[in-house]
Amino acid sequence: MNIFVGNLNKKTTAHHLFQLFLQFGKVISARIVMDSETGHSTGCAYIEMDNNAGTAAIRNLNDRIFMNSYMEVNEVTIAW
């Protein structure tokens, strides 16, 4: 399952997110989206987990405060 995480504190790292999501199951990857011009975080990230762990993470972390920001945590869906 691919998970979008938005409204992150700009100081949040992939390691921070890996550790946060690990409590719900195996984290396959955690990637912060960086601005190509400034090299700074855009405040968004993508997490990859198995479906059961991802569902639990979304249910428990959406709208939760992490590093002084309310996170937006949703499953990535592709509309065709």
Biopython code that builds the backbone (N, CA, C, O; Angstrom):
import numpy as np
from Bio.PDB.StructureBuilder import StructureBuilder

atoms = [
    (1, "MET", "N", (0.846, -1.175, 0.000)),
    (1, "MET", "CA", (0.000, 0.000, 0.000)),
    (1, "MET", "C", (0.888, 1.234, 0.000)),
    (1, "MET", "O", (1.873, 1.303, 0.736)),
    (2, "ASN", "N", (0.535, 2.204, -0.828)),
    (2, "ASN", "CA", (1.237, 3.478, -0.863)),
    (2, "ASN", "C", (0.422, 4.499, -0.085)),
    (2, "ASN", "O", (-0.793, 4.604, -0.253)),
    (3, "ILE", "N", (1.107, 5.247, 0.766)),
    (3, "ILE", "CA", (0.464, 6.200, 1.660)),
    (3, "ILE", "C", (1.060, 7.578, 1.428)),
    (3, "ILE", "O", (2.278, 7.735, 1.360)),
    (4, "PHE", "N", (0.188, 8.575, 1.306)),
    (4, "PHE", "CA", (0.605, 9.970, 1.207)),
    (4, "PHE", "C", (0.530, 10.590, 2.597)),
    (4, "PHE", "O", (-0.451, 10.406, 3.318)),
    (5, "VAL", "N", (1.565, 11.321, 2.963)),
    (5, "VAL", "CA", (1.579, 12.046, 4.237)),
    (5, "VAL", "C", (1.822, 13.512, 3.907)),
    (5, "VAL", "O", (2.844, 13.865, 3.318)),
    (6, "GLY", "N", (0.879, 14.358, 4.288)),
    (6, "GLY", "CA", (0.998, 15.787, 4.004)),
    (6, "GLY", "C", (0.993, 16.615, 5.268)),
    (6, "GLY", "O", (0.744, 16.113, 6.364)),
    (7, "ASN", "N", (1.273, 17.894, 5.096)),
    (7, "ASN", "CA", (1.311, 18.877, 6.172)),
    (7, "ASN", "C", (2.357, 18.523, 7.233)),
    (7, "ASN", "O", (2.130, 18.693, 8.430)),
    (8, "LEU", "N", (3.491, 18.034, 6.773)),
    (8, "LEU", "CA", (4.574, 17.689, 7.695)),
    (8, "LEU", "C", (5.381, 18.914, 8.081)),
    (8, "LEU", "O", (5.496, 19.867, 7.311)),
    (9, "ASN", "N", (5.932, 18.877, 9.267)),
    (9, "ASN", "CA", (6.913, 19.861, 9.693)),
    (9, "ASN", "C", (8.081, 19.766, 8.711)),
    (9, "ASN", "O", (8.502, 18.664, 8.358)),
    (10, "LYS", "N", (8.599, 20.888, 8.275)),
    (10, "LYS", "CA", (9.679, 20.903, 7.270)),
    (10, "LYS", "C", (10.961, 20.237, 7.776)),
    (10, "LYS", "O", (11.839, 19.910, 6.977)),
    (11, "LYS", "N", (11.080, 20.032, 9.080)),
    (11, "LYS", "CA", (12.274, 19.387, 9.645)),
    (11, "LYS", "C", (12.121, 17.867, 9.766)),
    (11, "LYS", "O", (13.053, 17.180, 10.187)),
    (12, "THR", "N", (10.953, 17.345, 9.400)),
    (12, "THR", "CA", (10.719, 15.901, 9.463)),
    (12, "THR", "C", (11.594, 15.198, 8.437)),
    (12, "THR", "O", (11.690, 15.631, 7.289)),
    (13, "THR", "N", (12.228, 14.113, 8.856)),
    (13, "THR", "CA", (13.071, 13.328, 7.950)),
    (13, "THR", "C", (12.399, 11.991, 7.634)),
    (13, "THR", "O", (11.429, 11.600, 8.283)),
    (14, "ALA", "N", (12.927, 11.312, 6.640)),
    (14, "ALA", "CA", (12.433, 9.979, 6.293)),
    (14, "ALA", "C", (12.623, 9.032, 7.480)),
    (14, "ALA", "O", (11.791, 8.156, 7.715)),
    (15, "HIS", "N", (13.701, 9.205, 8.217)),
    (15, "HIS", "CA", (13.946, 8.358, 9.390)),
    (15, "HIS", "C", (12.864, 8.578, 10.454)),
    (15, "HIS", "O", (12.378, 7.617, 11.050)),
    (16, "HIS", "N", (12.489, 9.827, 10.691)),
    (16, "HIS", "CA", (11.406, 10.116, 11.645)),
    (16, "HIS", "C", (10.140, 9.368, 11.252)),
    (16, "HIS", "O", (9.503, 8.724, 12.086)),
    (17, "LEU", "N", (9.778, 9.461, 9.964)),
    (17, "LEU", "CA", (8.553, 8.803, 9.495)),
    (17, "LEU", "C", (8.666, 7.293, 9.549)),
    (17, "LEU", "O", (7.711, 6.609, 9.918)),
    (18, "PHE", "N", (9.828, 6.766, 9.185)),
    (18, "PHE", "CA", (10.046, 5.321, 9.248)),
    (18, "PHE", "C", (9.773, 4.822, 10.658)),
    (18, "PHE", "O", (9.068, 3.830, 10.845)),
    (19, "GLN", "N", (10.328, 5.505, 11.647)),
    (19, "GLN", "CA", (10.146, 5.102, 13.048)),
    (19, "GLN", "C", (8.687, 5.250, 13.486)),
    (19, "GLN", "O", (8.178, 4.398, 14.213)),
    (20, "LEU", "N", (8.014, 6.308, 13.058)),
    (20, "LEU", "CA", (6.618, 6.539, 13.424)),
    (20, "LEU", "C", (5.718, 5.440, 12.855)),
    (20, "LEU", "O", (4.880, 4.897, 13.575)),
    (21, "PHE", "N", (5.881, 5.111, 11.587)),
    (21, "PHE", "CA", (5.014, 4.136, 10.925)),
    (21, "PHE", "C", (5.377, 2.697, 11.298)),
    (21, "PHE", "O", (4.538, 1.804, 11.177)),
    (22, "LEU", "N", (6.585, 2.463, 11.738)),
    (22, "LEU", "CA", (7.046, 1.116, 12.100)),
    (22, "LEU", "C", (6.205, 0.488, 13.205)),
    (22, "LEU", "O", (6.104, -0.737, 13.276)),
    (23, "GLN", "N", (5.604, 1.295, 14.064)),
    (23, "GLN", "CA", (4.785, 0.755, 15.152)),
    (23, "GLN", "C", (3.550, 0.014, 14.634)),
    (23, "GLN", "O", (2.919, -0.733, 15.382)),
    (24, "PHE", "N", (3.201, 0.217, 13.351)),
    (24, "PHE", "CA", (2.015, -0.438, 12.779)),
    (24, "PHE", "C", (2.368, -1.622, 11.891)),
    (24, "PHE", "O", (1.474, -2.339, 11.440)),
    (25, "GLY", "N", (3.645, -1.841, 11.633)),
    (25, "GLY", "CA", (4.078, -2.971, 10.819)),
    (25, "GLY", "C", (5.286, -2.603, 9.977)),
    (25, "GLY", "O", (5.859, -1.522, 10.113)),
    (26, "LYS", "N", (5.658, -3.526, 9.108)),
    (26, "LYS", "CA", (6.852, -3.353, 8.284)),
    (26, "LYS", "C", (6.706, -2.166, 7.335)),
    (26, "LYS", "O", (5.726, -2.055, 6.598)),
    (27, "VAL", "N", (7.704, -1.285, 7.371)),
    (27, "VAL", "CA", (7.773, -0.144, 6.457)),
    (27, "VAL", "C", (8.737, -0.529, 5.338)),
    (27, "VAL", "O", (9.909, -0.815, 5.583)),
    (28, "ILE", "N", (8.233, -0.533, 4.119)),
    (28, "ILE", "CA", (9.061, -0.893, 2.965)),
    (28, "ILE", "C", (9.920, 0.296, 2.544)),
    (28, "ILE", "O", (11.102, 0.142, 2.237)),
    (29, "SER", "N", (9.315, 1.480, 2.533)),
    (29, "SER", "CA", (10.080, 2.684, 2.204)),
    (29, "SER", "C", (9.396, 3.914, 2.784)),
    (29, "SER", "O", (8.188, 3.931, 3.018)),
    (30, "ALA", "N", (10.203, 4.934, 3.006)),
    (30, "ALA", "CA", (9.720, 6.235, 3.477)),
    (30, "ALA", "C", (10.529, 7.285, 2.723)),
    (30, "ALA", "O", (11.758, 7.294, 2.780)),
    (31, "ARG", "N", (9.820, 8.173, 2.012)),
    (31, "ARG", "CA", (10.505, 9.161, 1.173)),
    (31, "ARG", "C", (9.876, 10.535, 1.344)),
    (31, "ARG", "O", (8.672, 10.705, 1.151)),
    (32, "ILE", "N", (10.692, 11.502, 1.703)),
    (32, "ILE", "CA", (10.259, 12.900, 1.807)),
    (32, "ILE", "C", (10.348, 13.514, 0.411)),
    (32, "ILE", "O", (11.325, 13.286, -0.302)),
    (33, "VAL", "N", (9.347, 14.283, 0.019)),
    (33, "VAL", "CA", (9.370, 14.977, -1.262)),
    (33, "VAL", "C", (10.139, 16.281, -1.071)),
    (33, "VAL", "O", (9.803, 17.102, -0.217)),
    (34, "MET", "N", (11.177, 16.451, -1.885)),
    (34, "MET", "CA", (12.032, 17.628, -1.775)),
    (34, "MET", "C", (11.796, 18.568, -2.952)),
    (34, "MET", "O", (11.548, 18.119, -4.071)),
    (35, "ASP", "N", (11.873, 19.851, -2.701)),
    (35, "ASP", "CA", (11.779, 20.857, -3.754)),
    (35, "ASP", "C", (13.080, 20.824, -4.557)),
    (35, "ASP", "O", (14.164, 20.954, -3.989)),
    (36, "SER", "N", (12.974, 20.653, -5.857)),
    (36, "SER", "CA", (14.173, 20.505, -6.684)),
    (36, "SER", "C", (15.003, 21.789, -6.773)),
    (36, "SER", "O", (16.210, 21.727, -7.009)),
    (37, "GLU", "N", (14.379, 22.932, -6.590)),
    (37, "GLU", "CA", (15.126, 24.183, -6.676)),
    (37, "GLU", "C", (15.815, 24.556, -5.373)),
    (37, "GLU", "O", (16.955, 25.021, -5.383)),
    (38, "THR", "N", (15.129, 24.353, -4.250)),
    (38, "THR", "CA", (15.691, 24.779, -2.960)),
    (38, "THR", "C", (16.370, 23.638, -2.212)),
    (38, "THR", "O", (17.229, 23.875, -1.362)),
    (39, "GLY", "N", (15.989, 22.402, -2.526)),
    (39, "GLY", "CA", (16.533, 21.262, -1.803)),
    (39, "GLY", "C", (15.889, 21.055, -0.443)),
    (39, "GLY", "O", (16.327, 20.202, 0.329)),
    (40, "HIS", "N", (14.842, 21.838, -0.143)),
    (40, "HIS", "CA", (14.146, 21.727, 1.134)),
    (40, "HIS", "C", (12.899, 20.856, 1.003)),
    (40, "HIS", "O", (12.376, 20.661, -0.094)),
    (41, "SER", "N", (12.441, 20.347, 2.116)),
    (41, "SER", "CA", (11.230, 19.535, 2.154)),
    (41, "SER", "C", (10.017, 20.343, 1.702)),
    (41, "SER", "O", (9.896, 21.531, 2.002)),
    (42, "THR", "N", (9.122, 19.673, 0.974)),
    (42, "THR", "CA", (7.855, 20.304, 0.588)),
    (42, "THR", "C", (6.793, 20.090, 1.658)),
    (42, "THR", "O", (5.691, 20.628, 1.549)),
    (43, "GLY", "N", (7.108, 19.312, 2.690)),
    (43, "GLY", "CA", (6.136, 19.013, 3.741)),
    (43, "GLY", "C", (5.269, 17.811, 3.406)),
    (43, "GLY", "O", (4.245, 17.575, 4.048)),
    (44, "CYS", "N", (5.685, 17.046, 2.391)),
    (44, "CYS", "CA", (4.938, 15.857, 1.973)),
    (44, "CYS", "C", (5.884, 14.660, 1.930)),
    (44, "CYS", "O", (7.099, 14.801, 1.794)),
    (45, "ALA", "N", (5.280, 13.471, 2.052)),
    (45, "ALA", "CA", (6.082, 12.250, 1.988)),
    (45, "ALA", "C", (5.233, 11.110, 1.461)),
    (45, "ALA", "O", (4.005, 11.192, 1.418)),
    (46, "TYR", "N", (5.910, 10.050, 1.062)),
    (46, "TYR", "CA", (5.254, 8.810, 0.649)),
    (46, "TYR", "C", (5.838, 7.668, 1.461)),
    (46, "TYR", "O", (7.055, 7.551, 1.609)),
    (47, "ILE", "N", (4.958, 6.832, 1.983)),
    (47, "ILE", "CA", (5.332, 5.659, 2.771)),
    (47, "ILE", "C", (4.789, 4.444, 2.040)),
    (47, "ILE", "O", (3.671, 4.476, 1.525)),
    (48, "GLU", "N", (5.564, 3.381, 1.992)),
    (48, "GLU", "CA", (5.076, 2.124, 1.430)),
    (48, "GLU", "C", (5.092, 1.063, 2.523)),
    (48, "GLU", "O", (6.114, 0.841, 3.174)),
    (49, "MET", "N", (3.943, 0.409, 2.717)),
    (49, "MET", "CA", (3.768, -0.632, 3.729)),
    (49, "MET", "C", (2.868, -1.723, 3.150)),
    (49, "MET", "O", (2.260, -1.532, 2.096)),
    (50, "ASP", "N", (2.780, -2.875, 3.841)),
    (50, "ASP", "CA", (1.796, -3.861, 3.391)),
    (50, "ASP", "C", (0.400, -3.344, 3.728)),
    (50, "ASP", "O", (0.255, -2.421, 4.529)),
    (51, "ASN", "N", (-0.619, -3.935, 3.123)),
    (51, "ASN", "CA", (-1.986, -3.404, 3.231)),
    (51, "ASN", "C", (-2.517, -3.332, 4.655)),
    (51, "ASN", "O", (-3.078, -2.309, 5.047)),
    (52, "ASN", "N", (-2.353, -4.392, 5.438)),
    (52, "ASN", "CA", (-2.889, -4.390, 6.808)),
    (52, "ASN", "C", (-2.210, -3.341, 7.669)),
    (52, "ASN", "O", (-2.875, -2.603, 8.397)),
    (53, "ALA", "N", (-0.886, -3.272, 7.588)),
    (53, "ALA", "CA", (-0.141, -2.290, 8.373)),
    (53, "ALA", "C", (-0.475, -0.873, 7.915)),
    (53, "ALA", "O", (-0.619, 0.030, 8.738)),
    (54, "GLY", "N", (-0.597, -0.680, 6.607)),
    (54, "GLY", "CA", (-0.917, 0.630, 6.062)),
    (54, "GLY", "C", (-2.285, 1.114, 6.495)),
    (54, "GLY", "O", (-2.460, 2.284, 6.835)),
    (55, "THR", "N", (-3.254, 0.213, 6.482)),
    (55, "THR", "CA", (-4.608, 0.567, 6.917)),
    (55, "THR", "C", (-4.606, 1.003, 8.378)),
    (55, "THR", "O", (-5.240, 1.995, 8.737)),
    (56, "ALA", "N", (-3.893, 0.261, 9.216)),
    (56, "ALA", "CA", (-3.804, 0.606, 10.639)),
    (56, "ALA", "C", (-3.097, 1.948, 10.831)),
    (56, "ALA", "O", (-3.511, 2.757, 11.661)),
    (57, "ALA", "N", (-2.037, 2.181, 10.068)),
    (57, "ALA", "CA", (-1.300, 3.444, 10.186)),
    (57, "ALA", "C", (-2.178, 4.624, 9.792)),
    (57, "ALA", "O", (-2.191, 5.643, 10.483)),
    (58, "ILE", "N", (-2.909, 4.500, 8.694)),
    (58, "ILE", "CA", (-3.786, 5.581, 8.250)),
    (58, "ILE", "C", (-4.847, 5.865, 9.304)),
    (58, "ILE", "O", (-5.091, 7.020, 9.652)),
    (59, "ARG", "N", (-5.468, 4.822, 9.804)),
    (59, "ARG", "CA", (-6.539, 4.971, 10.793)),
    (59, "ARG", "C", (-6.026, 5.667, 12.059)),
    (59, "ARG", "O", (-6.738, 6.474, 12.656)),
    (60, "ASN", "N", (-4.808, 5.359, 12.459)),
    (60, "ASN", "CA", (-4.287, 5.890, 13.718)),
    (60, "ASN", "C", (-3.506, 7.204, 13.600)),
    (60, "ASN", "O", (-3.373, 7.928, 14.587)),
    (61, "LEU", "N", (-2.993, 7.517, 12.420)),
    (61, "LEU", "CA", (-2.122, 8.685, 12.302)),
    (61, "LEU", "C", (-2.748, 9.879, 11.595)),
    (61, "LEU", "O", (-2.249, 10.996, 11.736)),
    (62, "ASN", "N", (-3.823, 9.680, 10.842)),
    (62, "ASN", "CA", (-4.439, 10.809, 10.154)),
    (62, "ASN", "C", (-4.941, 11.831, 11.178)),
    (62, "ASN", "O", (-5.594, 11.475, 12.159)),
    (63, "ASP", "N", (-4.629, 13.082, 10.937)),
    (63, "ASP", "CA", (-4.987, 14.213, 11.818)),
    (63, "ASP", "C", (-4.311, 14.161, 13.184)),
    (63, "ASP", "O", (-4.778, 14.795, 14.131)),
    (64, "ARG", "N", (-3.228, 13.420, 13.293)),
    (64, "ARG", "CA", (-2.459, 13.364, 14.539)),
    (64, "ARG", "C", (-1.330, 14.398, 14.485)),
    (64, "ARG", "O", (-0.750, 14.648, 13.429)),
    (65, "ILE", "N", (-1.037, 14.985, 15.630)),
    (65, "ILE", "CA", (0.072, 15.935, 15.700)),
    (65, "ILE", "C", (1.384, 15.155, 15.744)),
    (65, "ILE", "O", (1.562, 14.259, 16.569)),
    (66, "PHE", "N", (2.296, 15.510, 14.842)),
    (66, "PHE", "CA", (3.637, 14.929, 14.816)),
    (66, "PHE", "C", (4.616, 16.070, 14.537)),
    (66, "PHE", "O", (4.502, 16.755, 13.521)),
    (67, "MET", "N", (5.551, 16.266, 15.417)),
    (67, "MET", "CA", (6.535, 17.342, 15.316)),
    (67, "MET", "C", (5.830, 18.700, 15.137)),
    (67, "MET", "O", (6.224, 19.513, 14.300)),
    (68, "ASN", "N", (4.790, 18.920, 15.935)),
    (68, "ASN", "CA", (4.040, 20.181, 15.999)),
    (68, "ASN", "C", (3.219, 20.507, 14.754)),
    (68, "ASN", "O", (2.891, 21.671, 14.521)),
    (69, "SER", "N", (2.883, 19.501, 13.955)),
    (69, "SER", "CA", (2.010, 19.707, 12.794)),
    (69, "SER", "C", (0.987, 18.582, 12.729)),
    (69, "SER", "O", (1.305, 17.424, 13.000)),
    (70, "TYR", "N", (-0.251, 18.934, 12.364)),
    (70, "TYR", "CA", (-1.279, 17.917, 12.141)),
    (70, "TYR", "C", (-1.021, 17.259, 10.794)),
    (70, "TYR", "O", (-1.075, 17.919, 9.757)),
    (71, "MET", "N", (-0.744, 15.973, 10.807)),
    (71, "MET", "CA", (-0.463, 15.245, 9.573)),
    (71, "MET", "C", (-1.747, 14.885, 8.845)),
    (71, "MET", "O", (-2.778, 14.631, 9.468)),
    (72, "GLU", "N", (-1.674, 14.866, 7.539)),
    (72, "GLU", "CA", (-2.719, 14.337, 6.674)),
    (72, "GLU", "C", (-2.178, 13.006, 6.156)),
    (72, "GLU", "O", (-1.156, 12.980, 5.471)),
    (73, "VAL", "N", (-2.852, 11.901, 6.477)),
    (73, "VAL", "CA", (-2.364, 10.574, 6.104)),
    (73, "VAL", "C", (-3.475, 9.843, 5.351)),
    (73, "VAL", "O", (-4.537, 9.563, 5.907)),
    (74, "ASN", "N", (-3.214, 9.538, 4.082)),
    (74, "ASN", "CA", (-4.219, 8.903, 3.230)),
    (74, "ASN", "C", (-3.586, 7.876, 2.306)),
    (74, "ASN", "O", (-2.403, 7.962, 1.977)),
    (75, "GLU", "N", (-4.389, 6.905, 1.892)),
    (75, "GLU", "CA", (-3.936, 5.951, 0.894)),
    (75, "GLU", "C", (-3.840, 6.666, -0.453)),
    (75, "GLU", "O", (-4.702, 7.468, -0.812)),
    (76, "VAL", "N", (-2.786, 6.360, -1.179)),
    (76, "VAL", "CA", (-2.639, 6.912, -2.520)),
    (76, "VAL", "C", (-3.552, 6.109, -3.439)),
    (76, "VAL", "O", (-3.443, 4.886, -3.531)),
    (77, "THR", "N", (-4.446, 6.810, -4.111)),
    (77, "THR", "CA", (-5.339, 6.155, -5.071)),
    (77, "THR", "C", (-5.112, 6.792, -6.429)),
    (77, "THR", "O", (-4.926, 8.004, -6.541)),
    (78, "ILE", "N", (-5.131, 5.972, -7.441)),
    (78, "ILE", "CA", (-4.945, 6.449, -8.803)),
    (78, "ILE", "C", (-6.269, 6.346, -9.530)),
    (78, "ILE", "O", (-6.838, 5.261, -9.646)),
    (79, "ALA", "N", (-6.754, 7.462, -10.016)),
    (79, "ALA", "CA", (-8.011, 7.476, -10.766)),
    (79, "ALA", "C", (-7.695, 7.414, -12.255)),
    (79, "ALA", "O", (-6.918, 8.225, -12.759)),
    (80, "TRP", "N", (-8.272, 6.489, -12.937)),
    (80, "TRP", "CA", (-8.029, 6.339, -14.391)),
    (80, "TRP", "C", (-9.137, 6.937, -15.165)),
    (80, "TRP", "O", (-9.114, 6.911, -16.396)),
]
sb = StructureBuilder()
sb.init_structure("model")
sb.init_model(0)
sb.init_chain("A")
sb.init_seg("    ")
for serial, (resi, resn, name, xyz) in enumerate(atoms, 1):
    if name == "N":
        sb.init_residue(resn, " ", resi, " ")
    sb.init_atom(name, np.array(xyz, "f"), 0.0, 1.0, " ", f" {name:<3s}", serial, name[0])
structure = sb.get_structure()
